[in-house]
Amino acid sequence: MKIGIVGGTGEIGEGMALRLSPKYDVIVGSREETKAVTTCEACREALAGQGIPCSLSGVSNQRAVDEGDVVVLAIPFKHVAPTLKTLGGFEDKIVISPVNPIERETYFYYAPPPEGSAAMMIRSMLPETATVCAAFNNIAANRWKKIDEELDYSVAVCCDDAAAKQTVMEIVNNVSHLRAYDAGPLAAASMVESVTPLLLNIGRFNRMRDVGVRFV
Amino acid sequence: MKIGIVGGTGEIGEGMALRLSPKYDVIVGSREETKAVTTCEACREALAGQGIPCSLSGVSNQRAVDEGDVVVLAIPFKHVAPTLKTLGGFEDKIVISPVNPIERETYFYYAPPPEGSAAMMIRSMLPETATVCAAFNNIAANRWKKIDEELDYSVAVCCDDAAAKQTVMEIVNNVSHLRAYDAGPLAAASMVESVTPLLLNIGRFNRMRDVGVRFV
């Protein structure tokens, strides 16, 4: 299976490329293809250092969409709408949203768009034959990149299509020690996204780093 | 320290009485004092069966407020506003809200009041000298009552007053294996409350019971 990562040179995108490319063909996209190529080289080197084979190629964001069976939108919320307006070709794709709309005052808080969640906004911007799944929302960027450490977290997955949800849950369960949980339809993604500012607050007010979540 | 439980004969209220009365003087309140007395007897028996001494008394909801240094509002969200309108005497009290405004369609979702959260609504209904803390929001009622099982969860605590927050976090840390985390000001409680419908969805869609949460 080919997984395209839009924004694959950002912090979370690069971390996801590191974690997914040992298991899947990962197509790293970027606004600048040369940056994507550089990121792939860095990932290959890091993985080779651990003796881990991988499949990575660096391309434009549009080619990451075109070539991916599954497309991950690894971009900050504020860049999602402008980026999606420049891209096409999402027909029949499974689109994973790890995106969380968060604002910050003296604390972090959930600031969803009028659609109710980033996931629902993304669905409204894509063609009807694209299937949006919320997943990987609550994992800190730093954790993705520390490939010598296991990711031992729960991952809530929201999606309206049972087959696409199953595909995404299998991808989740193939990454480190992540465990996928069905968290209902896409409309329930707001409750998954809003866990992230809660975790940021827990980190901030208890002097902890990169807090994650487990459902027990 | 005396802890008054408004709604102490409900499912969560009774469970909290069971878990708190071995460590604190617990004043169980109810709309009907006789029900509170009966609940206390049942709790005493259950705890005696495990050889655990406790301090419990059954009274009216108003007396639970009057006698408690800390008052827990162990009532369903829809009953909170009507109940608070019948009660007074909250001046200078620490008021714990474990309340979660949740609605259900084919899935559970967070349905906060205009104030942004149950905790913020409760604050708006109480005198200024009362200090509201959100805590114990994400623990299933069934788990509270199974006193032969440890509660091994994380508990996010939101409050605007540092001393009151410390008091509530100490109470949390005195219950079974619960671990309290500072989750910021009361305005951040919406993100704590909305974890509960997420956990209900995880339970429902993965055939799990009484799902809880750990921050790791």
Boltz contact constraints between the chains, C-beta under 6 A:
constraints:
  - contact:
      token1: [A, 107]
      token2: [B, 184]
      max_distance: 6.0
  - contact:
      token1: [A, 107]
      token2: [B, 185]
      max_distance: 6.0
  - contact:
      token1: [A, 107]
      token2: [B, 188]
      max_distance: 6.0
  - contact:
      token1: [A, 110]
      token2: [B, 191]
      max_distance: 6.0
  - contact:
      token1: [A, 181]
      token2: [B, 202]
      max_distance: 6.0
  - contact:
      token1: [A, 181]
      token2: [B, 206]
      max_distance: 6.0
  - contact:
      token1: [A, 182]
      token2: [B, 205]
      max_distance: 6.0
  - contact:
      token1: [A, 182]
      token2: [B, 206]
      max_distance: 6.0
  - contact:
      token1: [A, 183]
      token2: [B, 201]
      max_distance: 6.0
  - contact:
      token1: [A, 183]
      token2: [B, 202]
      max_distance: 6.0
  - contact:
      token1: [A, 184]
      token2: [B, 107]
      max_distance: 6.0
  - contact:
      token1: [A, 184]
      token2: [B, 201]
      max_distance: 6.0
  - contact:
      token1: [A, 184]
      token2: [B, 205]
      max_distance: 6.0
  - contact:
      token1: [A, 185]
      token2: [B, 107]
      max_distance: 6.0
  - contact:
      token1: [A, 188]
      token2: [B, 107]
      max_distance: 6.0
  - contact:
      token1: [A, 188]
      token2: [B, 201]
      max_distance: 6.0
  - contact:
      token1: [A, 191]
      token2: [B, 110]
      max_distance: 6.0
  - contact:
      token1: [A, 191]
      token2: [B, 194]
      max_distance: 6.0
  - contact:
      token1: [A, 191]
      token2: [B, 197]
      max_distance: 6.0
  - contact:
      token1: [A, 191]
      token2: [B, 198]
      max_distance: 6.0
  - contact:
      token1: [A, 194]
      token2: [B, 191]
      max_distance: 6.0
  - contact:
      token1: [A, 194]
      token2: [B, 194]
      max_distance: 6.0
  - contact:
      token1: [A, 197]
      token2: [B, 191]
      max_distance: 6.0
  - contact:
      token1: [A, 198]
      token2: [B, 191]
      max_distance: 6.0
  - contact:
      token1: [A, 201]
      token2: [B, 183]
      max_distance: 6.0
  - contact:
      token1: [A, 201]
      token2: [B, 184]
      max_distance: 6.0
  - contact:
      token1: [A, 201]
      token2: [B, 188]
      max_distance: 6.0
  - contact:
      token1: [A, 202]
      token2: [B, 181]
      max_distance: 6.0
  - contact:
      token1: [A, 202]
      token2: [B, 183]
      max_distance: 6.0
  - contact:
      token1: [A, 202]
      token2: [B, 215]
      max_distance: 6.0
  - contact:
      token1: [A, 205]
      token2: [B, 182]
      max_distance: 6.0
  - contact:
      token1: [A, 205]
      token2: [B, 184]
      max_distance: 6.0
  - contact:
      token1: [A, 206]
      token2: [B, 181]
      max_distance: 6.0
  - contact:
      token1: [A, 206]
      token2: [B, 182]
      max_distance: 6.0
  - contact:
      token1: [A, 211]
      token2: [B, 215]
      max_distance: 6.0
  - contact:
      token1: [A, 212]
      token2: [B, 216]
      max_distance: 6.0
  - contact:
      token1: [A, 214]
      token2: [B, 214]
      max_distance: 6.0
  - contact:
      token1: [A, 214]
      token2: [B, 216]
      max_distance: 6.0
  - contact:
      token1: [A, 215]
      token2: [B, 202]
      max_distance: 6.0
  - contact:
      token1: [A, 215]
      token2: [B, 211]
      max_distance: 6.0
  - contact:
      token1: [A, 216]
      token2: [B, 212]
      max_distance: 6.0
  - contact:
      token1: [A, 216]
      token2: [B, 214]
      max_distance: 6.0
